[in-house]
């Protein structure tokens, strides 16, 4: 093969072969050395005419080819009438300039895999995904310009198992019954299609669905999902709560890079009893992970918990049981405050010391250190001034009030007995009892006066 290529290059250099013809002959030689059932023509800068009018004539036994790879060329359309691909099972047209494709000229194809991702498709014609390819199981339409998925576009793909519509500007262009005939579907990717919501009716017939990707869409609520789901990706959405999500078979939940998630109560996940992987990577506003005490064990089968690159400064001791039962925990790249609130992590008796993954951000004396390197006696807590100041002012106020009360009581406490008034008669006479006995003369005067008053009465 190398000798033939060298000879061709020599002839081309002497202008015996035109450059365009040289390229086609070279490709034909490459194809001839490839298995008759697999033809790889990827990244050859082929245009539509190069393949349909010239190159395929050089492919031996084209009708026996099962796998055709035309990825990374400059083909703008594909029409089966211009080919003889009777045995074709896998066709890769990704990363071309494709604007349309059709399967019209053969009654039925054995095509099982079709990849038309990274093209310029704006609409899928009814003559594209029609009843001539009923055996299709894998369809990749991602990274195109689709704005509509109507009820007829996918209606013949009754045994389809994998469908990707990711990275298309579909928004709310998915018709309610668009997926209803896809009862065999197992994997559905709707990542980054700018959908403001997903109706629960979209998924109501997808009883075999196991993997669903709704990530990077501006949705704020989780729709009713098939209970058969085993993997769910909600990363990059506006969701802030997972209450009432019932997915008993779910094994993996991805909540990465959630912009509005500030706290998560793990009790909200109690209806995910089979969950093994929980990922919360890159949630910069997520600062609190909590677990309320309850009789039912939350996340009993969790194998991996990832809370890397979030906003955590500390973890509550109430998470101790969950941390102890989870084999893999990823805690890196959080602004950890290494104080007494993290001491319980150091004291955990685990096979793998997770305190070695916690690099301190604060306080200043521990900045940059690993939690595992800091002695326990140095993990001291500084009281929060926002709490301390009110306590000090309240204590001072109570002290001042106590002092004032004591002073008033001291001033009022005199050696004087109760005073009683007999009243005023005729406006000029007042009598007193229990007057302070200062001397004997005063006592006698008061006694005489009192006796005189009694005689008059």
C-alpha positions in Angstrom: 0.0 0.0 0.0 2.8 2.4 0.9 4.5 1.8 -2.5 1.3 2.6 -4.4 0.8 5.8 -2.4 4.4 6.8 -3.0 4.1 6.2 -6.7 0.9 8.3 -6.9 2.5 11.1 -5.0 5.5 11.0 -7.4 3.2 11.2 -10.4 1.1 14.0 -8.8 4.3 16.0 -8.2 5.1 15.8 -12.0 1.5 17.0 -12.8 0.6 13.7 -14.4 -2.5 13.4 -12.1 -4.8 16.4 -11.2 -4.9 17.1 -7.4 -8.7 16.4 -7.2 -8.3 13.1 -8.9 -5.3 12.3 -6.7 -7.4 12.7 -3.6 -10.2 10.4 -4.9 -7.7 7.7 -6.0 -6.0 7.9 -2.7 -9.3 7.4 -0.9 -10.2 4.5 -3.1 -6.9 2.8 -2.2 -7.6 3.4 1.5 -11.1 1.9 1.1 -9.7 -1.2 -0.7 -7.6 -2.1 2.4 -10.6 -1.8 4.7 -12.9 -4.7 5.5 -15.6 -5.0 2.9 -18.3 -4.6 5.6 -16.9 -1.5 7.2 -15.9 1.7 5.2 -14.3 4.6 7.0 -14.2 7.8 5.0 -14.2 10.2 7.9 -12.5 13.7 7.8 -11.7 13.6 4.1 -13.3 16.9 3.1 -15.7 15.1 0.9 -18.5 16.9 -0.8 -21.8 15.3 -1.8 -20.6 14.8 -5.4 -17.3 13.2 -4.3 -19.1 10.4 -2.6 -22.2 9.8 -4.6 -20.8 10.3 -8.1 -17.2 9.2 -7.9 -15.9 7.5 -4.8 -18.6 4.9 -4.1 -17.9 3.5 -7.6 -14.5 2.5 -6.2 -15.8 0.7 -3.2 -15.8 -3.0 -3.8 -19.1 -4.8 -2.9 -20.8 -1.7 -1.7 -24.0 -3.6 -1.3 -22.4 -5.7 1.5 -21.2 -2.7 3.5 -22.8 -2.7 7.0 -21.0 0.3 8.6 -20.4 3.5 6.7 -18.6 6.3 8.4 -18.8 9.7 6.6 -18.1 11.8 9.7 -16.4 15.2 9.4 -16.9 15.9 5.7 -18.7 18.6 3.8 -21.8 16.7 2.6 -24.9 18.8 2.6 -27.5 16.1 1.8 -27.9 12.4 1.8 -30.3 10.5 -0.5 -30.5 6.7 -0.4 -31.5 6.6 -4.1 -27.9 7.5 -5.1 -26.4 4.6 -3.2 -26.5 0.8 -3.1 -26.4 0.2 0.6 -28.7 -2.7 0.9 -27.0 -4.2 4.0 -26.3 -0.9 5.8 -26.8 -1.1 9.6 -24.8 1.9 10.8 -24.5 5.3 9.1 -22.5 8.1 10.6 -23.1 11.5 8.9 -22.1 13.6 11.9 -20.1 16.8 11.6 -21.1 17.5 8.0 -23.1 20.4 6.5 -26.2 18.3 6.3 -29.5 20.1 5.8 -31.7 17.1 4.8 -31.5 13.4 4.4 -34.0 10.9 3.0 -34.7 7.1 2.8 -37.1 6.7 -0.1 -35.9 4.2 -2.7 -35.8 0.9 -0.9 -38.8 -0.8 0.8 -37.1 -1.5 4.0 -33.6 -0.9 5.4 -31.7 -2.8 8.1 -30.5 0.5 9.5 -30.1 0.3 13.3 -27.8 3.2 14.0 -28.1 6.7 12.5 -25.9 9.6 13.6 -26.7 13.0 12.1 -25.4 15.1 15.0 -23.4 18.4 14.5 -25.1 19.4 11.3 -27.4 22.1 10.0 -30.8 20.4 10.2 -33.6 22.8 10.9 -36.5 20.4 10.3 -36.9 16.6 9.9 -39.1 15.8 6.9 -41.7 13.1 7.1 -39.7 11.3 4.3 -36.6 11.1 6.5 -37.5 9.0 9.5 -40.2 7.1 7.8 -41.5 3.5 7.8 -38.6 2.3 5.6 -36.2 2.3 8.6 -38.4 0.5 11.3 -35.4 -1.3 12.8 -33.7 1.9 14.0 -32.5 1.6 17.6 -30.1 4.5 18.0 -30.8 8.0 16.7 -28.5 11.0 17.4 -30.0 14.4 16.3 -28.0 16.5 18.7 -26.2 19.8 17.9 -28.5 20.8 15.0 -30.9 23.7 14.5 -34.2 21.9 15.2 -37.0 24.0 16.6 -39.9 21.5 16.4 -40.5 17.9 17.4 -44.0 17.1 16.2 -46.2 14.1 16.7 -45.3 12.5 13.3 -41.5 13.0 13.3 -40.8 9.9 15.3 -44.0 7.9 15.0 -42.4 5.0 13.0 -39.5 4.4 15.4 -41.4 1.9 17.6 -38.3 0.0 18.7 -36.0 3.0 19.1 -33.9 2.6 22.3 -31.7 5.7 22.3 -32.7 9.3 21.2 -30.7 12.5 21.6 -32.1 15.9 20.8 -29.6 17.8 22.9 -28.3 21.2 22.0 -31.1 22.2 19.6 -33.0 25.5 20.1 -36.3 23.6 20.5 -37.6 25.7 23.5 -41.3 24.8 23.8 -41.5 23.2 20.4 -42.0 19.6 21.6 -45.5 18.5 20.9 -47.3 16.7 23.8 -47.5 13.4 22.0 -44.1 13.5 20.3 -42.7 10.6 22.3 -45.8 8.5 22.7 -44.9 5.8 20.2 -41.4 5.3 21.6 -42.4 2.7 24.1 -39.1 0.8 23.8 -37.0 3.9 24.5 -34.4 3.5 27.2 -32.2 6.6 26.9 -33.5 10.1 26.2 -31.3 13.2 26.1 -32.9 16.6 26.1 -29.9 18.5 27.4 -29.7 22.3 26.7 -32.7 22.6 24.4 -33.9 25.9 26.1 -37.1 24.2 27.3 -38.9 26.4 30.0 -40.8 23.3 31.2 -41.4 19.6 30.6 -44.9 18.4 30.6 -45.6 15.2 32.5 -47.4 14.0 29.4 -44.2 13.9 27.5 -43.0 10.8 29.4 -46.2 9.0 30.3 -45.8 6.1 27.8 -42.1 5.7 28.3 -42.4 2.8 30.7 -39.0 1.4 29.8 -37.0 4.6 30.1 -33.9 4.2 32.3 -31.8 7.3 31.5 -33.1 10.8 31.2 -31.1 14.0 30.8 -32.9 17.3 31.3 -29.8 19.3 32.3 -29.1 22.9 31.4 -32.7 23.9 30.7 -34.3 26.8 32.6 -36.9 24.6 34.3 -37.9 25.4 37.9 -40.0 22.3 38.6 -39.5 18.5 38.1 -42.3 16.9 36.0 -43.9 13.6 36.8 -41.3 11.1 35.6 -41.4 7.3 34.7 -40.7 5.2 37.8 -38.5 3.0 35.8 -35.7 5.7 35.7 -32.3 4.7 36.9 -30.3 7.8 36.0 -31.5 11.4 36.1 -29.5 14.5 35.3 -30.9 17.9 36.4 -27.6 19.8 36.4 -27.7 23.5 35.5 -31.5 23.8 36.0 -33.4 26.3 38.2 -34.8 23.5 40.5 -34.4 24.2 44.2 -36.4 21.4 45.8 -36.8 17.6 45.2 -39.8 17.0 47.4 -42.4 14.5 46.2 -40.0 13.0 43.6 -40.8 9.3 43.6 -38.3 7.2 41.7 -37.8 3.9 43.5 -35.3 2.5 41.0 -33.1 5.5 40.6 -29.4 4.7 41.0 -27.8 8.0 40.0 -28.9 11.6 40.5 -26.8 14.5 39.1 -27.5 18.0 40.5 -24.3 19.7 39.4 -23.9 23.4 38.9 -27.3 24.3 40.2 -27.4 28.1 40.3 -30.2 28.6 42.8 -29.6 25.7 45.1 -28.5 27.1 48.5 -29.4 24.3 50.9 -30.5 20.7 50.6 -32.4 18.7 53.2 -31.5 15.1 52.5 -34.9 13.9 53.8 -36.3 15.2 50.5 -34.6 12.2 48.9 -36.3 9.6 51.1 -38.4 8.4 48.1 -35.2 7.5 46.3 -34.4 4.3 48.3 -32.1 2.8 45.7 -29.9 5.8 45.1 -26.2 4.9 44.9 -24.6 8.1 43.4 -25.5 11.6 44.4 -23.6 14.4 42.7 -23.7 18.1 43.7 -20.5 19.3 42.0 -20.0 23.0 41.3 -23.1 24.4 43.2 -21.4 27.6 44.3 -24.3 28.8 46.4 -24.9 25.5 48.2 -23.7 26.1 51.8 -25.8 23.8 53.9 -26.5 20.0 53.8 -28.7 18.8 56.5 -30.5 15.7 57.7 -33.5 15.7 60.1 -33.8 12.9 62.5 -36.4 10.3 61.6 -37.2 6.6 62.0 -36.7 5.8 58.3 -33.0 5.6 57.1 -32.4 8.1 54.4 -30.3 7.0 51.4 -29.5 3.5 52.8 -27.7 2.4 49.6 -25.6 5.5 48.9 -22.2 4.6 47.6 -20.8 7.9 46.4 -21.5 11.5 47.6 -19.8 14.3 45.6 -20.0 17.8 47.0 -16.9 19.2 45.4 -16.4 22.9 44.4 -19.5 24.1 46.3 -19.8 26.8 49.0 -19.5 24.6 52.1 -17.7 26.0 55.1 -18.8 23.3 57.5 -20.8 20.1 57.8 -23.3 19.4 60.6 -22.6 16.5 63.0 -26.0 15.2 62.2 -24.5 13.8 58.9 -22.2 11.5 60.8 -24.2 8.3 60.3 -24.5 9.0 56.5 -20.8 9.8 56.2 -19.9 6.6 58.0 -22.0 4.4 55.8 -21.0 6.0 52.4 -17.8 4.4 51.0 -16.8 7.3 48.7 -17.2 11.0 49.7 -15.7 13.8 47.6 -15.2 17.1 49.5 -12.5 18.9 47.6 -12.4 22.6 46.7 -14.8 24.1 49.2 -14.1 27.2 51.4 -13.8 25.1 54.6 -13.6 26.8 58.0 -11.5 24.5 60.1 -12.8 24.9 63.6 -14.5 22.9 66.3 -17.5 22.2 64.1 -15.4 20.0 61.9 -13.7 18.1 64.7 -16.2 15.2 64.5 -14.9 14.5 61.0 -11.3 14.1 62.3 -12.6 11.7 65.0 -14.4 9.4 62.5 -13.1 5.9 62.3 -13.2 5.3 58.6 -11.2 3.1 56.2 -10.3 6.3 54.2 -9.6 9.4 56.2 -11.8 12.1 54.5 -10.2 14.8 56.6 -7.3 14.6 54.2 -9.5 15.9 51.4 -10.5 19.0 53.4 -8.2 21.9 52.8 -8.8 24.9 55.1 -9.8 28.3 53.7 -10.4 29.8 57.2 -9.4 30.9 59.8 -6.2 32.6 58.7 -3.9 30.6 60.9 -5.1 27.4 59.2 -5.4 28.7 55.6 -4.1 26.2 53.1 -3.6 23.4 55.6 -5.3 20.0 55.5 -7.8 19.4 58.3 -6.0 16.1 59.0 -2.8 18.0 59.8 -4.3 20.2 62.5 -4.2 19.0 66.1 -7.6 18.8 67.7 -6.8 21.4 70.4 -6.2 24.0 67.7 -9.7 23.5 66.2 -11.3 26.3 68.2 -14.5 28.1 67.4 -14.8 31.9 67.3 -18.2 33.1 68.5 -20.2 34.9 65.9 -20.3 38.6 66.7 -23.8 38.9 65.3 -24.9 36.6 68.2 -22.4 37.8 70.8 -23.3 41.5 70.7 -27.0 41.0 71.4 -26.2 38.7 74.3 -23.8 41.2 75.8 -26.3 44.1 75.4 -29.1 42.0 77.0 -26.9 41.0 79.9 -25.8 44.6 80.5 -29.4 45.9 80.3 -30.5 43.3 82.9 -27.6 44.3 85.1 -28.5 48.0 84.9 -32.2 47.3 85.7 -31.2 45.1 88.6 -29.0 47.9 90.1 -31.7 50.5 89.7 -34.3 48.2 91.4 -31.9 47.6 94.2 -31.2 51.3 94.8 -35.0 52.1 94.8 -35.6 49.3 97.4 -32.8 50.7 99.6 -34.1 54.2 99.5 -37.6 53.1 100.3 -36.6 50.9 103.2 -36.8 53.4 106.3 -37.4 52.8 110.0 -41.0 54.1 109.8 -44.2 52.3 110.5 -47.4 52.5 108.6 -49.2 55.9 108.8 -52.9 56.1 109.3 -55.2 59.1 108.9 -58.4 59.6 110.9 -59.5 62.2 108.6 -60.3 65.9 108.7 -63.3 67.1 110.7 -64.6 70.6 110.4 -61.6 71.3 108.3 -59.2 71.9 111.2 -58.4 68.8 113.2 -55.9 65.9 112.2 -54.9 63.0 114.5 -51.9 60.7 114.1 -51.0 57.3 115.4 -47.8 55.5 115.7 -45.6 58.7 115.5 -41.9 58.2 116.0 -41.0 58.4 119.6 -38.2 60.7 119.6 -38.3 61.8 123.3 -40.5 61.5 126.4 -41.9 65.0 126.3 -43.3 64.6 122.8 -45.0 61.4 124.0 -46.6 63.2 126.9 -47.8 66.0 124.7 -49.4 63.7 122.2 -51.0 61.6 125.0 -52.6 64.8 126.6 -53.8 66.0 123.3 -55.4 62.6 122.5 -57.0 62.5 126.0 -58.4 65.9 125.6 -60.0 65.1 122.3 -61.6 62.0 123.7 -63.2 64.1 126.6 -64.7 66.5 124.1 -66.3 63.6 122.2 
